[in-house]
Amino acid sequence: MTDHIDDASRTEAFFTLHHRLPRQSPGSDATTRRLLALVGPLPDRPRVLDLGCGPGRAALLLAAEAGAEVTAVDLHQPFLDELDEAAKARGLGDRIRTVRADMGDLTGPGFPAGSFDLIWAEGSAYCIGFATAVREWQRLLAPGGAMMISECVWTTDAPSAGARDFWDRNGSLRTLPETTAAAVTAGCTVSAVLLQPDSDWDTYYVPLAERVESAGLTAPGMSPGMEWALAATREELAVRREYGAEYGYAAYVLRPADPRWTTRPETAADREAVHAVNSATFPTRDEADLVDALRADAEAWLPHLSYVAEAPDGSVAAYALLTRCRVGDAPALALAPVATSPAHQRQGAGQAVVRAVLDEARVRGEALVVVLGDPDYYARFGFVPASRHGIRPGFEVPDEAMMALVLDDSVPVPVGMIRYPAAFGV
């Protein structure tokens, strides 16, 4: 029986079982590189805080390939010793500093506010809870900084009873939209989400399964803690084999929301101001009239996806609208128009309202957004040429100007022609 085992003994046994394994959670070098690309440009020699670093597979890559100065934090000293050893062997000893600390209590002199350009947490935030991590770690970011935090999520709306029973006992999972909502509620906007491939689980589980198998069920002198760790790991591996299609790791690239602007869905009281902002932003009233026409189209209009950004005096400073369109036969969203009052342009209001409405679309389970506009501007939100996905408009435009953003890569991206609401006139 292992019911009497204390938490410290279980934790120590878990770490011992994982010692010298290639990874301590699902992941791969390829995924780390992909996530680093999704973060976007970083300063020269970016200051990176790797939390729950384990033996430092990600820390080593970030130091070597991003030129980062990495502060690697973990509570298990043998993992940190292993990372120190690997860093010195690769000539990265001056780039990686290991610190034994609790990721849930980063209050010491080594963790002043605004001291990191990037916070990295692969498969570790569950230790304190995703929402807590997002909320508490933001203070450590320098202006313009980002966080990459991965979290295990449901990839189905109807998990099997066996999968739900296991995860209810081992840290309840959220769906992707629910996890996005937790990040937004904690004060961040979502720059990108990547559902990690099944191969990342194999990279973690195959060596772990081999170790468990070699350990046997019990052995003379085996501690109760290790007996518990082996039994718990066998159950985890069995659940993955049977229910692995129902859950996965989602990696979030997050940035603190711009505190200068309050963003929210429009209300009926905003309609006149929304019309005025669109009229003032564009050379003609066409975009303002387009919004009014879309608002009257019950099939196109989605009330919670018409967003405003408020100026400090409460007036409407910027506006962004998502309406229902289709790509082939699949539902999608069209972003248009985006408008910022001339008095508030080039101050971040437009970016704030676009990020907010895209976050709301993620929360509501939408999968795809298309936009026709300035490639340099919309690329900062993650948009890429729609043609990369086999998506095309029904009219002639420069390829780079017709863009798409995949909000949920757990579902197939539709291909085909974009069909806009009638009010667009195309």
C-alpha positions, -999 to +999 in steps of 0.1 A: +000+000+000+012+035-008-015+057+006+006+067+035+035+081+014+041+118+020+043+143-008+081+148-004+088+111-009+066+110-040+083+140-055+117+126-048+108+092-064+093+110-094+125+129-100+147+098-095+126+079-120+132+108-146+169+113-139+190+114-170+160+109-193+161+130-225+129+149-214+107+154-184+076+163-204+063+160-240+085+181-264+112+181-289+140+204-302+119+210-333+089+222-313+112+245-292+125+260-324+090+264-338+078+281-306+109+304-306+099+315-342+064+322-330+077+344-303+091+367-330+121+391-329+140+393-296+168+417-285+204+407-290+214+384-262+178+382-249+174+376-211+154+343-208+140+328-177+134+291-181+111+279-153+109+243-143+139+237-166+147+202-156+180+191-171+177+220-195+171+207-230+153+240-239+177+262-220+206+247-240+189+253-273+178+289-264+214+297-253+230+282-284+205+292-311+189+324-298+221+337-282+202+340-250+214+346-215+194+320-197+184+319-160+173+282-155+152+275-125+142+242-109+137+228-074+156+195-081+193+201-077+204+170-096+186+184-127+205+217-123+238+199-119+231+180-151+224+212-169+256+228-156+275+199-168+260+199-203+264+237-206+301+236-198+306+207-222+289+227-250+308+259-243+277+276-229+287+279-193+288+317-195+253+318-211+234+296-186+230+304-149+212+277-128+191+287-098+174+264-073+141+281-066+104+276-065+086+289-096+057+298-074+078+321-052+100+342-075+103+371-051+140+372-042+166+396-053+174+375-083+140+381-098+133+418-100+104+432-120+110+438-157+142+418-158+135+392-186+127+395-223+113+360-225+098+336-199+099+299-210+080+271-193+077+238-212+054+214-194+060+229-160+034+255-152+010+229-140+030+228-108+014+261-097-015+262-122-016+278-156-037+308-146-015+315-116+016+313-137+003+337-163-009+362-137+022+362-115+051+359-140+041+389-160+057+413-136+091+398-145+088+408-182+106+438-196+086+461-219+078+442-251+085+408-235+067+376-240+060+343-223+058+308-237+038+285-214+026+251-224-004+234-208-021+200-212-056+206-226-086+186-238-088+183-276-123+171-275-155+185-261-166+151-249-138+132-232-142+095-224-150+086-188-117+069-184-097+099-196-117+123-174-114+101-143-076+100-147-072+138-153-097+147-125-073+129-102-042+144-117-050+181-124-082+189-142-078+199-179-095+227-198-103+229-234-083+252-257-109+279-256-112+276-218-074+278-215-073+309-237-100+325-215-078+318-184-049+336-201-070+366-211-086+368-176-051+368-161-042+399-182-025+386-213-032+385-250-025+354-271+001+359-299+001+322-309-011+288-299+006+256-311-009+221-304+022+200-300+025+169-323+020+133-311+057+128-318+065+151-289+048+126-266+067+097-280+100+116-274+091+117-237+072+085-232+092+059-251+124+063-230+102+066-198+084+034-207+116+016-212+129+027-178+096+017-161+097-017-177+133-023-167+125-014-131+099-042-128+070-042-105+090-043-072+125-051-062+142-058-029+148-026-011+126-005-034+111+024-015+074+028-011+078+062-029+094+045-059+067+018-060+041+046-061+060+065-089+062+033-110+025+025-105+015+061-113+036+062-144+023+029-157-012+042-153-003+075-171+012+055-200-018+033-203-042+063-203-022+079-231-023+047-252-061+044-249-072+081-248-043+100-263-064+115-291-085+133-265-059+155-250-026+171-258-001+199-250-009+234-262+019+259-262+009+295-257+029+326-267+015+354-245+021+391-240+007+414-213-023+434-225-016+470-232-027+487-199-034+520-217-065+508-235-096+491-222-111+468-248-146+453-247-175+443-270-195+472-284-228+480-269-258+497-285-247+530-269-214+528-289-229+526-324-228+563-332-192+565-319-182+534-339-197+550-371-178+582-364-144+564-358-148+545-391-158+576-410-128+596-396-103+568-403-111+562-440-114+586-469-150+578-475-180+566-454-179+532-471-164+513-441-188+530-417-217+520-438-203+485-442-205+480-404-241+492-404-250+468-432-232+439-415-250+446-383-283+441-401-271+407-415-282+380-390-260+354-406-229+375-407-231+395-375-216+380-343-225+404-315-196+395-292-170+400-320-175+437-326-149+453-303-139+488-292-109+502-274-116+530-250-095+561-246-087+572-210-118+595-211-141+566-220-145+576-257-141+551-285-106+553-297-104+522-320-126+495-335-123+460-349-149+437-364-150+400-371-180+387-391-189+353-404-176+343-438-169+309-453-138+293-468-152+266-491-180+252-471-164+258-437-172+286-413-145+313-408-142+349-398-134+380-418-115+408-400-128+441-414-128+470-408-101+480-384-102+517-375-085+540-352-095+576-345-070+600-359-064+615-325-052+581-312-033+567-341+002+553-337-004+549-299-013+512-298-050+515-297-055+497-330-032+468-320-049+465-287-084+462-301-073+437-328-056+415-302-087+417-280-111+406-307-089+378-319-086+366-283-124+366-280-126+346-312-103+320-297-123+319-265-155+313-286-138+283-303-133+299-338-106+283-359-097+307-388-096+344-396-089+360-430-080+397-436-072+418-466-047+444-457-012+456-451+010+425-447+036+443-425+008+454-401-011+421-398+020+399-397+025+412-361-007+393-351+004+361-367-013+364-401+004+348-431-005+348-468-037+328-471-023+310-502+000+290-479-032+273-467-048+269-501-072+298-493-079+324-520-103+353-525-128+355-554-112+386-568-077+398-578-055+411-551-017+408-544-010+374-529+007+389-499-023+411-490-048+383-486-039+368-452-051+342-428-046+334-392-052+299-378-066+302-343-069+265-336-046+240-353-063+210-337-088+211-365-080+209-403-076+242-420-102+246-447-092+252-483-109+270-511-124+303-520-134+329-494-171+337-495-178+371-478-211+384-465-232+401-492-225+435-476-189+434-488-201+434-524-175+409-536 
